[in-house]
Amino acid sequence: MQENITLVEETKEKAGVSLENEDVYMASTFKEFVQVMVLKMRGGDTKPVFEYDAIKMHINNMDIEFPNQLFIDGQFVDATSGKFLKSINPATEELICDVHAAGKEDVDKAVAAAKKAFYEGPWGTMNARDRGTLIFRYLSD
């Protein structure tokens, strides 16, 4: 853990690239780390930007917003059925918001997307030891 923090700080200082610990953790090989650095040096960002229909609320003197859609294949999408579920605050039994209710078609799409991501994405091609190391690091922070 300390070596990753040191790497992030030295990279920031010597290369002028601002990295976060997550950038180092998710790069399971040095080649992947270099790709992240090059992308950042070119002004890119490794974090995806998500677009969604926001539910906006004012709670505890804060303005918050969050999605009420399904998250399938890296995107927030409406349920194909058009059905909703009510999200209830258990403390007050008040309605928080209506959220899209996934049907069979939505579940099938999500499973297909997850399967594709596992077999074709970096997580599935990473060896089990590296996956375990990443999970351990996230759980120990």
Backbone hydrogen bonds, N-H to C=O, Kabsch-Sander energy under -0.5 kcal/mol:
donor,donor_aa,acceptor,acceptor_aa,energy
5,I,1,M,-2.0
6,T,2,Q,-2.5
7,L,3,E,-2.3
8,V,4,N,-2.5
9,E,5,I,-2.4
10,E,6,T,-2.9
11,T,7,L,-2.3
12,K,8,V,-2.1
13,E,9,E,-2.4
14,K,10,E,-3.2
15,A,11,T,-1.9
16,G,11,T,-0.6
16,G,12,K,-0.6
17,V,11,T,-1.3
18,S,16,G,-0.5
19,L,17,V,-0.8
23,D,20,E,-1.1
24,V,20,E,-1.1
24,V,21,N,-0.5
25,Y,21,N,-2.7
26,M,22,E,-2.4
27,A,24,V,-0.7
28,S,26,M,-1.1
33,F,29,T,-1.9
34,V,30,F,-2.5
35,Q,31,K,-2.1
36,V,32,E,-2.0
37,M,33,F,-2.3
38,V,34,V,-2.7
39,L,35,Q,-2.4
40,K,36,V,-2.4
41,M,37,M,-2.7
42,R,38,V,-1.6
43,G,40,K,-1.6
44,G,39,L,-2.6
50,F,48,P,-0.6
54,A,52,Y,-0.8
55,I,66,F,-3.1
56,K,54,A,-0.6
57,M,64,I,-2.5
59,I,57,M,-0.6
59,I,62,M,-2.5
62,M,59,I,-1.5
64,I,57,M,-3.0
64,I,62,M,-0.6
66,F,55,I,-1.6
68,N,53,D,-0.7
70,L,77,V,-2.5
72,I,70,L,-0.7
72,I,75,Q,-2.5
75,Q,72,I,-1.2
76,F,51,E,-0.6
77,V,70,L,-3.0
77,V,75,Q,-0.6
82,G,79,A,-0.8
85,L,99,V,-3.0
87,S,85,L,-0.5
87,S,97,C,-3.0
88,I,86,K,-0.7
89,N,94,E,-3.1
93,E,89,N,-2.9
96,I,87,S,-3.5
97,C,87,S,-1.1
99,V,85,L,-3.0
100,H,68,N,-2.8
101,A,83,K,-2.6
102,A,100,H,-0.6
107,V,103,G,-2.4
108,D,104,K,-2.7
109,K,105,E,-2.0
110,A,106,D,-2.5
111,V,107,V,-2.8
112,A,108,D,-2.3
113,A,109,K,-2.4
114,A,110,A,-2.5
115,K,111,V,-2.6
116,K,112,A,-2.4
117,A,113,A,-2.6
118,F,114,A,-2.4
119,Y,115,K,-2.5
120,E,116,K,-2.5
121,G,117,A,-1.7
124,G,117,A,-0.5
125,T,121,G,-1.2
126,M,122,P,-1.0
131,R,127,N,-2.1
132,G,128,A,-2.6
133,T,129,R,-2.2
134,L,130,D,-2.4
135,I,131,R,-2.5
136,F,132,G,-2.6
137,R,133,T,-2.4
138,Y,134,L,-2.4
139,L,135,I,-2.3
140,S,136,F,-1.8
141,D,137,R,-0.7
